[in-house]
Amino acid sequence: MPSNIPCVCSIIGTGSYMPERVLTNDELSKIVDTNDEWITSRTGIKERRIAAENEATSDMGSEAARRAMESAGVKPEEIDLIIVATVTPDMFFPSTACFVQKKIGAWNAACFDISAACSGFLYGLQTARHYLNSGNRKTALVIGAEKLSTLVNWKDRNTCVLFGDGAGAAIMRTFQDAGENVPGRILANVMGTDARLTDLLKVPGGASAMPVTAENADQRLNTIHMEGRETFKHAVTRMLQASEEALQKAGLTAADVDMVIPHQANHRIITAIADRLGVPPEKTFINVDKYGNTSAATIPVALDEANRSGAIKRGDIVLLVAFGGGFTWASTLLKW
Ligand SMILES: CC(C)(COP(=O)(O)OP(=O)(O)OC[C@H]1O[C@@H](n2cnc3c(N)ncnc32)[C@H](O)[C@@H]1OP(=O)(O)O)[C@@H](O)C(=O)NCCC(=O)NCCS
């Protein structure tokens, strides 16, 4: 598609998949020194999903992709780009996107993964948008999928109560000169990174900087380490900033937003952002109570649930906003 012809990039279908196994706060209180009251009041999380041992990130991502293809009315052979955002790949390589291709039979797709922690899905959407708008690709499948249960230190109550497994997916396409009539239209994107803060949220061991040894595995250095309070503050500041920038780029204000679908890490972070933006609770989508923080999967899962439940409707202005390790942040403004 030549760049001088106006084109509109759009999400034409969504899907999600959550593993069957539910892990409640009460069950967790039998593993570490915690309780339902503490977890609920500090985070809003009541339960999370845990993938089966033989269920890899690509299995969850592929099921979410099948559901997204069905909702978009797209066949696997029409997909020519697969991007998987994940910090819990099936293997270091091949990429998880390659395994998704194999599982869904999307043989015409080029495949790669994106690592931007909890902002990964929105980084993926923005990457795909550029491929589509340049005319390089026609139909993209973007997935956020995580098996965080494999990265959690189940002896650390500071972190193990926060995370869960799951996957969400979106199908994207461009429409030439189709203007206002295209649903799921992307109006604006924002991305940012502050790598001075890499130490606040990380998995220090298990890769090239610190290959696994019996000793560091014993110290659980290949699991999630987080400075909770500092992370909380940056999450609020950056998600607010990313939201305001996206609205400004699109020439809109918070009053125009019909639904905010934020990264689901903590109920208190979500309400702090909504309050400061001036968006009322009924216009803020929350499912962190059911799933905890599934990193790159939270936004596509929430977008799919909002779409299928009718919480967002055709023509609504929808604001997606994320924050994660790096630190990274991103926002995407949609006209649904
Ligand atoms: C992790 C988080 C919930 C902790 O809440 P908090 O109000 O900041 O709590 P604190 O860290 O101050 O800890 C308070 C106390 O609770 C204790 N505590 C921590 N986890 C606990 C748990 N699961 N159960 C019971 N007590 C716990 C701490 O040990 C501490 O005890 P102390 O005061 O005796 O030392 C919160 O900081 C947070 O959500 N941070 C952001 C996390 C996030 O979103 N990460 C991902 C971003 S993508």
PDBQT file of the ligand as one rigid body, heavy atoms in Angstrom, charges set to zero:
ROOT
HETATM    1  C1  LIG A 401       3.420  -5.168  46.262  1.00  0.00    +0.000 C 
HETATM    2  C2  LIG A 401       2.406  -4.257  46.898  1.00  0.00    +0.000 C 
HETATM    3  C3  LIG A 401       1.014  -4.855  46.786  1.00  0.00    +0.000 C 
HETATM    4  C4  LIG A 401       2.735  -4.107  48.377  1.00  0.00    +0.000 C 
HETATM    5  O1  LIG A 401       1.823  -3.224  49.001  1.00  0.00    +0.000 OA
HETATM    6  P1  LIG A 401       2.373  -2.112  50.004  1.00  0.00    +0.000 P 
HETATM    7  O2  LIG A 401       1.181  -1.444  50.571  1.00  0.00    +0.000 OA
HETATM    8  O3  LIG A 401       3.352  -1.280  49.236  1.00  0.00    +0.000 OA
HETATM    9  O4  LIG A 401       3.048  -3.001  51.098  1.00  0.00    +0.000 OA
HETATM   10  P2  LIG A 401       4.546  -2.932  51.636  1.00  0.00    +0.000 P 
HETATM   11  O5  LIG A 401       5.509  -3.372  50.612  1.00  0.00    +0.000 OA
HETATM   12  O6  LIG A 401       4.738  -1.593  52.230  1.00  0.00    +0.000 OA
HETATM   13  O7  LIG A 401       4.517  -4.027  52.768  1.00  0.00    +0.000 OA
HETATM   14  C5  LIG A 401       3.771  -3.845  53.928  1.00  0.00    +0.000 C 
HETATM   15  C6  LIG A 401       3.947  -5.035  54.846  1.00  0.00    +0.000 C 
HETATM   16  O8  LIG A 401       3.199  -6.155  54.330  1.00  0.00    +0.000 OA
HETATM   17  C7  LIG A 401       4.043  -7.297  54.285  1.00  0.00    +0.000 C 
HETATM   18  N1  LIG A 401       3.645  -8.139  53.178  1.00  0.00    +0.000 N 
HETATM   19  C8  LIG A 401       4.130  -8.153  51.928  1.00  0.00    +0.000 A 
HETATM   20  N2  LIG A 401       3.489  -9.075  51.190  1.00  0.00    +0.000 NA
HETATM   21  C9  LIG A 401       2.579  -9.648  52.012  1.00  0.00    +0.000 A 
HETATM   22  C10 LIG A 401       1.616 -10.641  51.819  1.00  0.00    +0.000 A 
HETATM   23  N3  LIG A 401       1.452 -11.271  50.638  1.00  0.00    +0.000 N 
HETATM   24  N4  LIG A 401       0.826 -10.977  52.852  1.00  0.00    +0.000 NA
HETATM   25  C11 LIG A 401       0.956 -10.375  54.046  1.00  0.00    +0.000 A 
HETATM   26  N5  LIG A 401       1.861  -9.415  54.282  1.00  0.00    +0.000 NA
HETATM   27  C12 LIG A 401       2.663  -9.055  53.264  1.00  0.00    +0.000 A 
HETATM   28  C13 LIG A 401       5.436  -6.753  54.110  1.00  0.00    +0.000 C 
HETATM   29  O9  LIG A 401       6.383  -7.705  54.574  1.00  0.00    +0.000 OA
HETATM   30  C14 LIG A 401       5.398  -5.513  54.987  1.00  0.00    +0.000 C 
HETATM   31  O10 LIG A 401       5.568  -5.905  56.316  1.00  0.00    +0.000 OA
HETATM   32  P3  LIG A 401       6.477  -5.017  57.314  1.00  0.00    +0.000 P 
HETATM   33  O11 LIG A 401       5.798  -3.662  57.332  1.00  0.00    +0.000 OA
HETATM   34  O12 LIG A 401       6.383  -5.770  58.571  1.00  0.00    +0.000 OA
HETATM   35  O13 LIG A 401       7.821  -4.983  56.674  1.00  0.00    +0.000 OA
HETATM   36  C15 LIG A 401       2.413  -2.848  46.250  1.00  0.00    +0.000 C 
HETATM   37  O14 LIG A 401       3.609  -2.185  46.572  1.00  0.00    +0.000 OA
HETATM   38  C16 LIG A 401       2.302  -2.928  44.758  1.00  0.00    +0.000 C 
HETATM   39  O15 LIG A 401       1.290  -3.311  44.239  1.00  0.00    +0.000 OA
HETATM   40  N6  LIG A 401       3.336  -2.503  44.028  1.00  0.00    +0.000 N 
HETATM   41  C17 LIG A 401       3.328  -2.506  42.580  1.00  0.00    +0.000 C 
HETATM   42  C18 LIG A 401       3.390  -3.905  42.092  1.00  0.00    +0.000 C 
HETATM   43  C19 LIG A 401       3.180  -3.975  40.626  1.00  0.00    +0.000 C 
HETATM   44  O16 LIG A 401       2.226  -3.479  40.132  1.00  0.00    +0.000 OA
HETATM   45  N7  LIG A 401       4.110  -4.638  39.936  1.00  0.00    +0.000 N 
HETATM   46  C20 LIG A 401       4.005  -4.879  38.570  1.00  0.00    +0.000 C 
HETATM   47  C21 LIG A 401       4.074  -3.648  37.770  1.00  0.00    +0.000 C 
HETATM   48  S1  LIG A 401       3.930  -4.073  36.111  1.00  0.00    +0.000 SA
ENDROOT
TORSDOF 0
